[in-house]
Amino acid sequence: MKYATLLNSLSTATLIFGALSLMPTAHADDAPELSYTFIEGGYLTTRNGLSGSVQDGDTAINFISADTDGFFGRLSYQFGDNMYVWGDFSQNKYELAASTQTGDVFTNAFYSLKPRRYMGGLGIFHELDDNFHLFAEGGIAVTDFSLKLAGVNTGPTGDLLNVVNLASSNTEIHGTAKVGLRYMTEFGLELNLAGSWAGDSRIKANDAGNDFRIADEYAGEAGLRYHFNDKISLGASYRRTSENTFLGSVRFSF
């Protein structure tokens, strides 16, 4: 399913940008330049949260979370004719409910999960013309998970058992890569579409010795950015993985 989402997004992008490349380019001098030197910050939200299950011996643990909110930032600096270095940071927070059943006894646990991701690497771009670019970037991602158990309901009556001082944090290092397209219209509206991959990582529950692994993440992302001038722009994008993530940001280019 993850591969199909990414391939469908890239197939649509090929058709869209193929058509855009046939449009007249006489307006290129009037449009803002596509810059790779900027600082950016904004807000992100997921609208369907996390859901799934993990196996602990013979017991299946089902989990689900509510919608989340967070923030992100990005730095990019171009050097040479077509290369740039970049760095990203993002953080959001999940309120997770995990449930198990043993006979007639149900157990519900409530967790607070806060992932923070730091990313950085090298990028290259190729100008098909002044306002139509292909780009690719790769690098390293460091993901830090903070996991806290807030409380447990257990037994046929579901009495609340407050649990405190049970928390774990784990840091993972993995690879990341992205390829995409950027197109600037004569009206200062930038269209962009990309596909990305991030290596697997895990949440390690130190108290129980269990590893909850998050598998490789394949994502398709589409966005629009309006450039008021060569310096300031506002953007909005949609990222599809197992979650639906929406991002909004302001960018200052140099």
DRENVEX-746822 format. One record per atom (N, C-alpha, C, O): x, y, z. Coordinates in steps of 0.2 Angstrom, whole numbers, padded with zeros to 4 digits, always signed. Layout:
XYZ
...
//
This chain:
+0004-0006+0000
+0000+0000+0000
+0004+0006+0000
+0003+0011-0003
+0010+0006+0004
+0014+0012+0004
+0017+0013-0003
+0018+0019-0005
+0020+0008-0006
+0023+0008-0012
+0018+0011-0018
+0019+0015-0022
+0011+0008-0017
+0006+0010-0022
+0005+0018-0021
+0004+0021-0026
+0004+0020-0015
+0003+0027-0014
+0009+0032-0017
+0007+0037-0020
+0015+0030-0016
+0020+0033-0019
+0021+0033-0026
+0022+0038-0029
+0020+0027-0029
+0020+0027-0036
+0014+0031-0040
+0015+0034-0045
+0008+0030-0037
+0003+0034-0039
+0004+0042-0039
+0002+0045-0044
+0007+0044-0034
+0008+0051-0033
+0014+0053-0038
+0013+0058-0041
+0019+0049-0039
+0024+0051-0044
+0021+0050-0051
+0023+0054-0055
+0017+0046-0053
+0014+0045-0059
+0010+0051-0061
+0010+0054-0066
+0006+0054-0056
+0002+0060-0057
+0006+0066-0058
+0005+0070-0062
+0012+0066-0054
+0017+0071-0055
+0020+0072-0061
+0021+0077-0064
+0021+0066-0064
+0025+0066-0071
+0020+0069-0076
+0022+0072-0080
+0014+0067-0076
+0009+0070-0081
+0008+0077-0080
+0008+0081-0085
+0007+0080-0073
+0006+0087-0072
+0012+0091-0074
+0012+0096-0078
+0018+0089-0072
+0024+0093-0074
+0026+0092-0081
+0030+0096-0084
+0025+0086-0084
+0026+0085-0091
+0022+0091-0095
+0024+0094-0100
+0015+0092-0093
+0011+0097-0096
+0014+0104-0095
+0014+0108-0099
+0016+0105-0089
+0019+0111-0087
+0025+0113-0091
+0026+0119-0093
+0029+0108-0092
+0035+0109-0096
+0034+0112-0103
+0038+0115-0106
+0028+0110-0106
+0026+0112-0113
+0024+0119-0113
+0023+0122-0118
+0022+0122-0107
+0020+0129-0107
+0025+0134-0109
+0031+0133-0108
+0023+0140-0112
+0028+0145-0114
+0032+0147-0108
+0029+0148-0102
+0038+0149-0109
+0043+0151-0103
+0045+0158-0104
+0050+0160-0100
+0042+0162-0108
+0044+0169-0108
+0043+0173-0102
+0046+0178-0101
+0039+0170-0098
+0037+0174-0091
+0043+0172-0086
+0042+0175-0081
+0048+0168-0088
+0053+0166-0082
+0056+0172-0079
+0057+0172-0073
+0057+0177-0083
+0061+0183-0080
+0056+0187-0075
+0059+0191-0071
+0050+0186-0076
+0045+0190-0072
+0044+0186-0065
+0041+0189-0060
+0045+0180-0065
+0043+0176-0059
+0049+0176-0054
+0055+0177-0056
+0047+0175-0048
+0053+0175-0043
+0057+0169-0044
+0055+0164-0047
+0063+0169-0042
+0068+0163-0043
+0067+0158-0038
+0064+0159-0033
+0068+0152-0041
+0068+0146-0036
+0074+0146-0032
+0079+0144-0035
+0074+0147-0026
+0079+0148-0021
+0081+0142-0017
+0076+0138-0016
+0087+0140-0016
+0089+0135-0012
+0093+0137-0006
+0096+0133-0002
+0092+0144-0004
+0095+0146+0002
+0090+0150+0005
+0087+0155+0003
+0087+0147+0011
+0082+0150+0015
+0082+0147+0022
+0085+0142+0023
+0077+0150+0026
+0075+0147+0032
+0068+0147+0033
+0064+0152+0030
+0065+0142+0036
+0058+0141+0035
+0056+0138+0042
+0059+0134+0045
+0049+0139+0044
+0047+0136+0050
+0039+0136+0049
+0036+0140+0045
+0036+0131+0053
+0029+0131+0052
+0025+0126+0056
+0029+0123+0061
+0019+0124+0055
+0015+0120+0059
+0013+0114+0055
+0012+0114+0049
+0012+0108+0059
+0010+0102+0056
+0005+0099+0060
+0005+0099+0066
+0001+0095+0057
-0005+0091+0060
-0006+0085+0056
-0006+0085+0050
-0007+0079+0060
-0010+0073+0057
-0017+0072+0059
-0019+0074+0065
-0021+0070+0054
-0028+0070+0055
-0031+0063+0056
-0037+0062+0058
-0027+0058+0055
-0030+0051+0057
-0025+0047+0062
-0027+0041+0063
-0020+0051+0065
-0016+0048+0070
-0013+0041+0068
-0013+0039+0062
-0010+0038+0073
-0007+0031+0072
-0012+0026+0074
-0016+0027+0078
-0011+0020+0070
-0015+0014+0072
-0012+0008+0070
-0008+0008+0065
-0013+0003+0073
-0010-0004+0071
-0010-0008+0077
-0014-0008+0082
-0005-0013+0077
-0005-0018+0082
+0002-0021+0082
+0006-0021+0077
+0005-0023+0088
+0011-0026+0089
+0010-0033+0093
+0005-0033+0097
+0014-0038+0092
+0013-0044+0095
+0018-0045+0101
+0024-0044+0100
+0016-0046+0107
+0020-0047+0113
+0019-0055+0115
+0014-0056+0119
+0023-0059+0113
+0022-0066+0114
+0016-0069+0111
+0015-0068+0105
+0011-0071+0115
+0004-0073+0112
-0001-0068+0113
-0007-0069+0111
+0001-0062+0115
-0004-0057+0116
-0003-0051+0110
+0002-0049+0109
-0009-0050+0107
-0009-0044+0102
-0011-0038+0106
-0016-0037+0110
-0007-0033+0105
-0008-0026+0108
-0010-0021+0102
-0006-0020+0098
-0016-0019+0103
-0019-0015+0098
-0018-0007+0100
-0019-0006+0106
-0016-0003+0096
-0016+0004+0098
-0019+0009+0093
-0019+0007+0087
-0020+0015+0096
-0023+0020+0091
-0022+0027+0095
-0022+0027+0101
-0021+0032+0091
-0020+0039+0094
-0025+0044+0091
-0028+0042+0085
-0026+0049+0094
-0030+0055+0092
-0026+0059+0087
-0020+0057+0086
-0029+0064+0084
-0025+0068+0079
-0020+0072+0083
-0020+0073+0090
-0014+0074+0080
-0009+0077+0083
-0007+0084+0080
-0009+0086+0075
-0003+0088+0084
-0001+0094+0082
+0006+0095+0083
+0009+0091+0088
+0010+0098+0079
+0017+0099+0080
+0020+0105+0076
+0016+0109+0074
+0026+0105+0076
+0030+0111+0072
+0036+0108+0069
+0038+0103+0070
+0039+0112+0064
+0044+0110+0060
+0048+0116+0058
+0046+0121+0058
+0055+0115+0056
+0059+0120+0053
+0064+0117+0048
+0065+0111+0048
+0066+0121+0044
+0071+0119+0039
+0076+0125+0037
+0074+0130+0037
+0082+0123+0036
+0087+0127+0034
+0090+0124+0027
+0091+0118+0027
+0092+0129+0023
+0095+0126+0016
+0100+0132+0014
+0098+0138+0015
+0105+0129+0011
+0110+0134+0009
+0114+0131+0002
+0116+0126+0002
+0113+0135-0003
+0116+0133-0009
+0123+0135-0010
+0125+0140-0008
+0127+0131-0013
+0134+0132-0014
+0135+0129-0021
+0133+0124-0023
+0140+0132-0025
+0141+0130-0032
+0135+0132-0036
+0131+0136-0034
+0135+0129-0042
+0130+0130-0047
+0123+0126-0045
+0118+0129-0047
+0124+0120-0043
+0118+0116-0042
+0118+0111-0036
+0115+0106-0036
+0121+0113-0031
+0121+0109-0024
+0119+0113-0018
+0120+0120-0018
+0117+0110-0013
+0115+0113-0007
+0115+0109-0001
+0115+0103-0002
+0116+0111+0005
+0116+0108+0011
+0109+0109+0014
+0107+0115+0013
+0106+0105+0018
+0100+0106+0021
+0100+0103+0028
+0103+0098+0030
+0095+0105+0032
+0094+0103+0039
+0087+0104+0041
+0084+0109+0039
+0083+0099+0044
+0076+0099+0046
+0076+0097+0053
+0080+0093+0056
+0070+0100+0056
+0069+0097+0063
+0061+0097+0063
+0058+0102+0061
+0058+0092+0066
+0051+0092+0067
+0049+0088+0074
+0053+0084+0076
+0044+0090+0077
+0041+0087+0083
+0034+0087+0083
+0031+0092+0082
+0031+0082+0085
+0024+0082+0087
+0022+0077+0093
+0027+0074+0095
+0016+0076+0095
+0015+0072+0101
+0008+0068+0100
+0003+0071+0097
+0009+0062+0101
+0003+0057+0101
+0001+0055+0108
+0005+0054+0112
-0006+0055+0108
-0009+0052+0114
-0012+0046+0112
-0017+0045+0109
-0008+0040+0114
-0010+0033+0112
-0014+0030+0117
-0013+0030+0123
-0018+0026+0115
-0022+0021+0119
-0021+0014+0116
-0022+0012+0110
-0018+0010+0120
-0016+0003+0119
-0021-0002+0123
-0022-0001+0129
-0023-0007+0119
-0028-0012+0123
-0026-0019+0121
-0023-0021+0116
-0027-0023+0126
-0026-0031+0126
-0032-0034+0129
-0035-0031+0133
-0033-0040+0128
-0038-0044+0131
-0035-0051+0133
-0032-0055+0128
-0036-0053+0139
-0034-0060+0141
-0040-0063+0145
-0042-0061+0150
-0043-0068+0141
-0050-0070+0144
-0055-0065+0144
-0056-0062+0139
-0058-0064+0150
-0063-0059+0151
-0060-0052+0153
-0063-0047+0155
-0053-0052+0154
-0050-0046+0157
-0047-0042+0151
-0043-0044+0147
-0049-0036+0151
-0047-0031+0146
-0042-0026+0150
-0043-0024+0156
-0037-0024+0147
-0032-0019+0149
-0031-0014+0144
-0030-0015+0138
-0032-0008+0146
-0031-0002+0142
-0025+0002+0145
-0026+0004+0151
-0020+0004+0141
-0015+0008+0144
-0015+0015+0140
-0016+0015+0134
-0013+0020+0143
-0013+0027+0140
-0006+0030+0140
-0003+0030+0145
-0003+0031+0134
+0003+0033+0133
+0004+0040+0130
-0001+0042+0127
+0009+0044+0132
+0011+0050+0128
+0017+0049+0125
+0022+0047+0128
+0017+0049+0118
+0023+0048+0114
+0025+0054+0110
+0021+0057+0107
+0031+0056+0111
+0033+0063+0108
+0039+0061+0104
+0045+0061+0106
+0039+0060+0097
+0044+0059+0093
+0047+0066+0090
+0044+0071+0089
+0054+0066+0090
+0058+0072+0088
+0062+0070+0082
+0066+0065+0084
+0062+0073+0077
+0067+0070+0071
+0071+0076+0069
+0069+0082+0067
+0078+0075+0069
+0083+0079+0066
+0086+0076+0060
+0088+0070+0060
+0086+0080+0054
+0088+0077+0048
+0093+0082+0045
+0092+0088+0046
+0098+0080+0041
+0102+0084+0037
+0106+0080+0032
+0106+0074+0032
+0108+0084+0027
+0112+0081+0021
+0113+0085+0016
+0114+0091+0016
+0114+0082+0010
+0116+0086+0004
+0111+0085-0002
+0108+0080-0002
+0110+0090-0006
+0105+0090-0011
+0108+0093-0018
+0113+0097-0017
+0105+0091-0023
+0107+0093-0030
+0101+0095-0034
+0096+0092-0032
+0101+0099-0038
+0096+0101-0043
+0098+0102-0050
+0104+0104-0051
+0093+0101-0054
+0094+0102-0061
+0089+0106-0064
+0083+0105-0063
+0091+0112-0068
+0086+0116-0071
+0084+0114-0078
+0088+0114-0083
+0078+0112-0079
+0075+0110-0085
+0074+0117-0089
+0075+0117-0095
+0072+0122-0085
+0073+0129-0088
+0073+0133-0081
+0073+0131-0076
+0073+0140-0082
+0074+0144-0076
+0068+0143-0071
+0070+0144-0065
+0062+0141-0072
+0057+0140-0067
+0055+0133-0067
+0049+0132-0064
+0058+0128-0069
+0056+0121-0068
+0062+0117-0066
+0067+0116-0071
+0063+0115-0060
+0068+0111-0058
+0067+0104-0055
+0061+0102-0053
+0072+0099-0056
+0072+0093-0053
+0077+0093-0048
+0082+0096-0048
+0075+0090-0042
+0080+0090-0036
+0080+0083-0033
+0075+0079-0034
+0086+0081-0030
+0086+0075-0026
+0091+0077-0020
+0095+0081-0020
+0089+0074-0014
+0093+0075-0008
+0093+0068-0004
+0089+0064-0004
+0099+0068+0000
+0099+0062+0004
+0103+0064+0010
+0106+0069+0010
+0103+0060+0016
+0106+0062+0022
+0104+0057+0027
+0103+0051+0026
+0105+0059+0033
+0105+0056+0039
+0099+0059+0044
+0098+0065+0044
+0095+0054+0047
+0090+0056+0051
+0091+0053+0058
+0093+0048+0059
+0090+0058+0063
+0091+0055+0070
+0084+0056+0073
+0081+0062+0074
+0081+0051+0075
+0074+0051+0078
+0075+0050+0086
+0077+0044+0088
+0072+0054+0090
+0072+0053+0097
+0065+0052+0099
+0060+0056+0098
+0063+0047+0103
+0056+0045+0105
+0056+0046+0113
+0060+0043+0116
+0051+0050+0115
+0050+0050+0122
+0043+0047+0124
+0038+0049+0121
+0043+0041+0128
+0037+0038+0129
+0036+0037+0136
+0040+0035+0140
+0030+0040+0138
+0028+0039+0145
+0021+0036+0146
+0016+0037+0142
+0020+0032+0151
+0014+0028+0152
+0010+0032+0158
+0013+0033+0163
+0004+0035+0155
+0000+0039+0160
-0004+0036+0165
-0006+0038+0170
-0007+0030+0163
-0011+0026+0167
-0014+0020+0164
-0013+0019+0158
-0017+0015+0168
-0019+0009+0165
-0026+0008+0168
-0028+0009+0174
-0031+0006+0164
-0037+0003+0166
-0037-0005+0165
-0035-0007+0160
-0039-0009+0170
-0038-0016+0169
-0044-0019+0173
-0047-0016+0178
-0045-0026+0172
-0050-0029+0176
-0057-0029+0172
-0058-0024+0168
-0062-0033+0174
-0068-0033+0171
-0072-0026+0173
-0076-0024+0169
-0070-0023+0178
-0073-0016+0180
-0070-0010+0177
-0072-0005+0177
-0064-0011+0174
-0060-0006+0171
-0058-0001+0176
-0058+0005+0174
-0056-0003+0182
-0054+0002+0187
-0047+0006+0185
-0043+0002+0182
-0047+0012+0186
-0041+0016+0184
-0035+0015+0189
-0036+0016+0195
-0029+0012+0187
-0023+0012+0191
-0018+0017+0188
-0016+0017+0183
-0017+0022+0192
-0012+0027+0191
-0005+0024+0191
-0003+0021+0196
-0001+0026+0186
+0005+0023+0185
+0010+0029+0184
+0009+0033+0180
+0015+0030+0188
+0019+0036+0188
+0027+0034+0187
+0028+0028+0189
+0031+0038+0185
+0038+0037+0185
+0040+0031+0180
+0045+0027+0181
+0036+0030+0175
+0037+0024+0170
+0038+0028+0164
+0033+0030+0160
+0044+0029+0161
+0045+0032+0155
+0051+0029+0152
+0056+0027+0155
+0052+0030+0145
+0058+0028+0142
+0059+0033+0136
+0055+0036+0134
+0065+0033+0134
+0067+0037+0128
+0072+0033+0124
+0077+0030+0127
+0072+0034+0118
+0076+0030+0114
+0078+0034+0107
+0074+0038+0105
+0084+0034+0105
+0087+0038+0099
+0089+0033+0094
+0093+0028+0095
+0087+0034+0088
+0088+0030+0082
+0092+0034+0077
+0089+0040+0076
+0096+0031+0073
+0100+0035+0067
+0098+0031+0061
+0099+0025+0061
+0096+0034+0056
+0094+0030+0050
+0095+0035+0044
+0096+0041+0045
+0094+0032+0038
+0095+0036+0032
+0089+0039+0029
+0083+0037+0031
+0089+0044+0025
+0083+0047+0022
+0085+0049+0015
+0091+0051+0013
+0080+0050+0010
+0081+0052+0004
+0075+0055+0001
+0069+0053+0003
+0075+0059-0004
+0069+0063-0007
+0071+0064-0014
+0077+0067-0016
+0066+0064-0019
+0067+0066-0026
+0060+0070-0027
+0055+0068-0025
+0061+0075-0031
+0055+0079-0032
+0056+0084-0038
+0061+0085-0042
+0051+0088-0039
+0050+0093-0044
+0048+0100-0042
+0043+0100-0037
+0050+0105-0044
+0048+0112-0042
+0046+0116-0049
+0050+0116-0053
+0041+0119-0049
+0039+0123-0055
+0036+0130-0052
+0032+0130-0048
+0039+0135-0055
+0036+0142-0053
+0032+0145-0059
+0035+0145-0065
+0026+0147-0057
+0022+0151-0062
+0024+0158-0063
+0027+0161-0058
+0021+0161-0068
+0022+0169-0069
+0019+0173-0063
+0021+0178-0062
+0014+0170-0060
+0011+0173-0054
+0014+0173-0047
+0011+0175-0043
+0020+0169-0047
+0023+0169-0041
+0021+0163-0037
+0022+0162-0031
+0017+0158-0040
+0014+0152-0037
+0019+0146-0039
+0019+0144-0044
+0022+0143-0033
+0026+0138-0035
+0022+0131-0033
+0019+0130-0028
+0023+0126-0038
+0020+0120-0037
+0026+0115-0036
+0031+0115-0039
+0025+0110-0031
+0030+0106-0030
+0027+0099-0028
+0022+0098-0025
+0031+0094-0030
+0029+0087-0028
+0035+0082-0027
+0040+0083-0031
+0035+0078-0022
+0041+0074-0021
+0039+0067-0018
+0033+0066-0015
+0043+0063-0018
+0043+0056-0015
+0049+0055-0011
+0054+0057-0012
+0048+0052-0005
+0053+0052+0000
+0053+0045+0004
+0048+0041+0004
+0059+0043+0007
+0060+0037+0010
+0064+0039+0017
+0068+0043+0017
+0062+0036+0022
+0066+0036+0029
+0066+0029+0031
+0062+0026+0032
+0072+0028+0034
+0074+0021+0036
+0070+0020+0043
+0067+0024+0046
+0070+0013+0044
+0066+0011+0050
+0069+0013+0057
+0075+0015+0057
+0065+0014+0062
+0067+0016+0068
+0063+0012+0073
+0058+0009+0071
+0064+0013+0080
+0061+0009+0085
+0060+0013+0091
+0064+0018+0093
+0055+0012+0095
+0053+0014+0101
+0055+0009+0106
+0052+0003+0106
+0060+0010+0110
+0062+0004+0115
+0059+0006+0122
+0061+0011+0125
+0055+0001+0124
+0052+0002+0131
+0057-0001+0136
+0057-0007+0137
+0061+0003+0139
+0066+0000+0144
+0063-0004+0150
+0067-0008+0152
+0057-0002+0152
+0055-0005+0158
+0053-0013+0156
+0054-0017+0161
+0051-0014+0150
+0048-0021+0149
+0053-0025+0144
+0053-0031+0143
+0058-0021+0141
+0063-0024+0137
+0060-0025+0130
+0063-0029+0126
+0054-0022+0128
+0051-0023+0122
+0053-0018+0117
+0054-0012+0119
+0054-0019+0110
+0056-0015+0105
+0049-0014+0101
+0047-0019+0098
+0047-0008+0100
+0041-0007+0096
+0044-0003+0090
+0046+0002+0090
+0044-0007+0084
+0048-0004+0078
+0043-0001+0073
+0038-0003+0072
+0045+0005+0071
+0042+0009+0066
+0045+0007+0059
+0051+0009+0059
+0042+0004+0054
+0045+0002+0048
+0047+0008+0044
+0046+0013+0045
+0051+0006+0038
+0053+0011+0033
+0047+0015+0031
+0041+0012+0031
+0048+0021+0030
+0042+0026+0029
+0043+0028+0022
+0048+0032+0020
+0038+0027+0017
+0038+0029+0011
+0032+0035+0010
+0027+0033+0012
+0034+0040+0008
+0029+0046+0008
+0028+0049+0001
+0033+0050-0003
+0023+0052-0001
+0021+0056-0007
+0019+0063-0004
+0015+0063+0000
+0022+0068-0007
+0020+0075-0004
+0019+0080-0010
+0022+0080-0015
+0013+0083-0009
+0012+0089-0014
+0011+0095-0011
+0008+0095-0005
+0013+0101-0014
+0012+0107-0010
+0012+0113-0015
+0013+0113-0021
+0009+0119-0012
+0009+0125-0016
+0012+0130-0011
+0012+0130-0005
+0016+0135-0015
+0019+0140-0011
+0018+0147-0015
+0020+0147-0021
+0016+0152-0011
+0015+0158-0015
+0021+0163-0013
+0022+0164-0007
+0024+0166-0018
+0030+0170-0016
+0027+0177-0017
+0026+0179-0023
+0027+0181-0012
+0026+0188-0012
+0031+0192-0016
+0030+0197-0019
+0037+0190-0015
+0043+0193-0019
+0048+0188-0018
+0047+0182-0016
+0055+0190-0020
+0060+0185-0019
+0062+0183-0012
+0066+0178-0011
+0059+0186-0007
+0062+0185+0000
+0057+0181+0004
+0059+0177+0008
+0050+0183+0003
+0045+0180+0008
+0040+0176+0004
+0038+0178-0001
+0038+0170+0007
+0033+0166+0004
+0030+0162+0009
+0032+0161+0015
+0023+0160+0008
+0019+0156+0012
+0018+0149+0008
+0016+0149+0002
+0018+0144+0012
+0017+0137+0008
+0012+0133+0012
+0012+0133+0018
+0009+0128+0009
+0005+0123+0012
+0006+0117+0008
+0006+0117+0002
+0006+0111+0011
+0007+0105+0008
+0004+0099+0012
+0002+0100+0017
+0003+0093+0008
+0000+0087+0011
+0005+0082+0010
+0007+0081+0004
+0006+0078+0015
+0010+0072+0015
+0006+0066+0016
+0003+0066+0022
+0007+0061+0012
+0003+0055+0013
+0008+0049+0015
+0012+0047+0011
+0007+0046+0021
+0011+0040+0023
+0005+0035+0025
+0000+0035+0022
+0006+0032+0031
+0000+0029+0034
-0004+0034+0037
-0010+0032+0040
-0002+0040+0038
-0005+0045+0041
-0007+0051+0035
-0004+0051+0030
-0011+0055+0037
-0013+0061+0033
-0010+0067+0036
-0012+0069+0042
-0004+0070+0034
-0001+0075+0037
-0002+0082+0033
+0000+0082+0027
-0004+0087+0036
-0004+0094+0033
+0001+0098+0036
+0002+0098+0042
+0004+0102+0032
+0009+0107+0034
+0008+0114+0031
+0006+0114+0026
+0010+0119+0035
+0009+0126+0033
+0015+0129+0036
+0018+0128+0041
+0018+0134+0032
+0025+0137+0034
+0026+0144+0031
+0022+0145+0026
+0030+0148+0034
+0033+0154+0031
+0040+0153+0029
+0044+0150+0033
+0042+0155+0024
+0049+0155+0022
+0052+0161+0020
+0049+0166+0017
+0059+0162+0022
+0063+0168+0021
+0069+0166+0016
+0073+0162+0019
+0069+0168+0010
+0074+0166+0005
+0079+0172+0005
+0078+0178+0006
+0085+0170+0003
+0091+0175+0003
+0095+0174-0003
+0099+0178-0005
//
